[in-house]
Amino acid sequence: MSNKLSKEKIAYFKERLLQMKQENEKSIEANEGSGPNDAAQELTDFANHPADMGTEQFEQEKEAGFTLIHKENLQEITDALERIENGTYGISEKSGKTIPEERLEAIPTARNLVEEEN
């Protein structure tokens, strides 16, 4: 059952992955662009209420978490683009079977068949 993707489909997924890459890079830039001291500096202009400081710390940690997620996504996208370049995109890394197009539509960075995950 060699149901390999056509060149047109590969080009389509490559374009989608490049778009996803750009979006993730913008998100990382936006999150890293506002340093943790920016908002903390604003707070020093006012009385430092412990609740304000706790809220600020929470926001900083949340932003750091989002940045980490975007960086992980970016790595998955980069890996998928490498698989396109070396001709293994759409082929399960575990079994070597073709990954269904529907799965790639839902998750363009998929490495394996659904039943092979975990």
C-alpha beads as a LAMMPS data file, in Angstrom:
LAMMPS data file: protein, C-alpha beads

118 atoms
117 bonds

1 atom types
1 bond types

-500.0 500.0 xlo xhi
-500.0 500.0 ylo yhi
-500.0 500.0 zlo zhi

Masses

1 110.0

Atoms # bond

1 1 1 0.000 0.000 0.000
2 1 1 2.420 2.655 -1.203
3 1 1 0.177 5.688 -1.179
4 1 1 2.967 8.272 -1.295
5 1 1 2.119 11.952 -1.433
6 1 1 2.199 13.680 -4.804
7 1 1 4.683 16.471 -5.494
8 1 1 1.776 18.921 -5.363
9 1 1 0.721 17.695 -1.909
10 1 1 4.319 17.853 -0.663
11 1 1 4.530 21.454 -1.934
12 1 1 1.215 22.222 -0.223
13 1 1 2.382 20.845 3.138
14 1 1 5.744 22.580 2.781
15 1 1 3.949 25.911 2.301
16 1 1 1.745 25.227 5.342
17 1 1 4.775 24.333 7.445
18 1 1 6.637 27.460 6.344
19 1 1 3.614 29.555 7.304
20 1 1 3.423 27.816 10.693
21 1 1 7.154 28.417 11.165
22 1 1 6.766 32.126 10.477
23 1 1 3.833 32.408 12.917
24 1 1 5.797 30.635 15.661
25 1 1 8.850 32.822 15.083
26 1 1 6.674 35.950 15.368
27 1 1 5.141 34.665 18.611
28 1 1 8.561 33.909 20.082
29 1 1 9.808 37.357 19.064
30 1 1 6.751 39.039 20.583
31 1 1 7.100 37.155 23.875
32 1 1 10.838 37.694 24.130
33 1 1 10.547 41.308 23.016
34 1 1 8.884 42.318 26.249
35 1 1 11.357 41.521 28.954
36 1 1 10.297 40.552 32.463
37 1 1 11.625 43.865 33.808
38 1 1 9.367 45.980 31.569
39 1 1 6.209 45.331 33.549
40 1 1 8.072 45.142 36.851
41 1 1 9.472 48.615 36.156
42 1 1 5.925 49.900 35.707
43 1 1 5.042 48.492 39.115
44 1 1 7.876 50.368 40.809
45 1 1 6.139 53.595 39.858
46 1 1 3.366 52.586 42.242
47 1 1 3.257 51.101 45.713
48 1 1 4.491 47.528 45.488
49 1 1 1.455 45.635 46.637
50 1 1 2.245 41.919 47.121
51 1 1 -0.745 40.929 44.991
52 1 1 0.538 43.053 42.103
53 1 1 3.961 41.452 42.345
54 1 1 2.406 37.962 42.465
55 1 1 0.285 38.718 39.423
56 1 1 3.322 40.023 37.558
57 1 1 5.352 36.943 38.417
58 1 1 2.497 34.725 37.219
59 1 1 2.311 36.639 33.922
60 1 1 6.078 36.318 33.410
61 1 1 5.959 32.578 34.025
62 1 1 2.962 32.217 31.702
63 1 1 4.772 34.090 28.916
64 1 1 7.884 31.951 29.455
65 1 1 5.674 28.862 29.126
66 1 1 4.176 30.116 25.869
67 1 1 7.640 30.874 24.511
68 1 1 8.767 27.348 25.364
69 1 1 5.733 25.852 23.607
70 1 1 6.391 27.989 20.515
71 1 1 10.046 26.920 20.497
72 1 1 9.043 23.245 20.738
73 1 1 6.538 23.745 17.904
74 1 1 9.227 25.472 15.870
75 1 1 11.523 22.459 16.314
76 1 1 8.741 20.080 15.193
77 1 1 8.136 22.254 12.119
78 1 1 11.850 22.398 11.308
79 1 1 12.063 18.613 11.628
80 1 1 9.068 18.179 9.290
81 1 1 10.661 20.519 6.726
82 1 1 13.853 18.428 6.927
83 1 1 11.791 15.281 6.253
84 1 1 10.390 16.992 3.156
85 1 1 13.915 17.788 1.978
86 1 1 15.188 14.248 2.518
87 1 1 12.096 12.580 1.028
88 1 1 10.723 10.961 4.195
89 1 1 7.816 13.340 4.885
90 1 1 4.523 11.483 5.282
91 1 1 6.256 8.221 6.194
92 1 1 6.028 6.899 9.751
93 1 1 9.333 6.980 11.604
94 1 1 8.285 3.887 13.572
95 1 1 6.838 1.554 10.937
96 1 1 7.792 3.079 7.597
97 1 1 4.109 3.052 6.582
98 1 1 2.497 5.991 4.819
99 1 1 0.844 8.503 7.150
100 1 1 -2.717 9.196 5.934
101 1 1 -3.207 12.574 4.298
102 1 1 -6.048 13.340 6.719
103 1 1 -3.606 13.060 9.642
104 1 1 -1.129 15.361 7.928
105 1 1 -3.942 17.848 7.284
106 1 1 -4.738 17.873 11.003
107 1 1 -1.111 17.748 12.179
108 1 1 1.357 18.648 9.407
109 1 1 4.279 17.818 11.722
110 1 1 3.097 14.210 12.352
111 1 1 5.959 11.708 12.550
112 1 1 3.939 8.523 13.032
113 1 1 0.563 6.908 12.507
114 1 1 -2.033 7.659 15.186
115 1 1 -1.927 4.107 16.535
116 1 1 1.870 4.310 16.887
117 1 1 1.815 7.342 19.199
118 1 1 2.723 6.694 22.864

Bonds

1 1 1 2
2 1 2 3
3 1 3 4
4 1 4 5
5 1 5 6
6 1 6 7
7 1 7 8
8 1 8 9
9 1 9 10
10 1 10 11
11 1 11 12
12 1 12 13
13 1 13 14
14 1 14 15
15 1 15 16
16 1 16 17
17 1 17 18
18 1 18 19
19 1 19 20
20 1 20 21
21 1 21 22
22 1 22 23
23 1 23 24
24 1 24 25
25 1 25 26
26 1 26 27
27 1 27 28
28 1 28 29
29 1 29 30
30 1 30 31
31 1 31 32
32 1 32 33
33 1 33 34
34 1 34 35
35 1 35 36
36 1 36 37
37 1 37 38
38 1 38 39
39 1 39 40
40 1 40 41
41 1 41 42
42 1 42 43
43 1 43 44
44 1 44 45
45 1 45 46
46 1 46 47
47 1 47 48
48 1 48 49
49 1 49 50
50 1 50 51
51 1 51 52
52 1 52 53
53 1 53 54
54 1 54 55
55 1 55 56
56 1 56 57
57 1 57 58
58 1 58 59
59 1 59 60
60 1 60 61
61 1 61 62
62 1 62 63
63 1 63 64
64 1 64 65
65 1 65 66
66 1 66 67
67 1 67 68
68 1 68 69
69 1 69 70
70 1 70 71
71 1 71 72
72 1 72 73
73 1 73 74
74 1 74 75
75 1 75 76
76 1 76 77
77 1 77 78
78 1 78 79
79 1 79 80
80 1 80 81
81 1 81 82
82 1 82 83
83 1 83 84
84 1 84 85
85 1 85 86
86 1 86 87
87 1 87 88
88 1 88 89
89 1 89 90
90 1 90 91
91 1 91 92
92 1 92 93
93 1 93 94
94 1 94 95
95 1 95 96
96 1 96 97
97 1 97 98
98 1 98 99
99 1 99 100
100 1 100 101
101 1 101 102
102 1 102 103
103 1 103 104
104 1 104 105
105 1 105 106
106 1 106 107
107 1 107 108
108 1 108 109
109 1 109 110
110 1 110 111
111 1 111 112
112 1 112 113
113 1 113 114
114 1 114 115
115 1 115 116
116 1 116 117
117 1 117 118
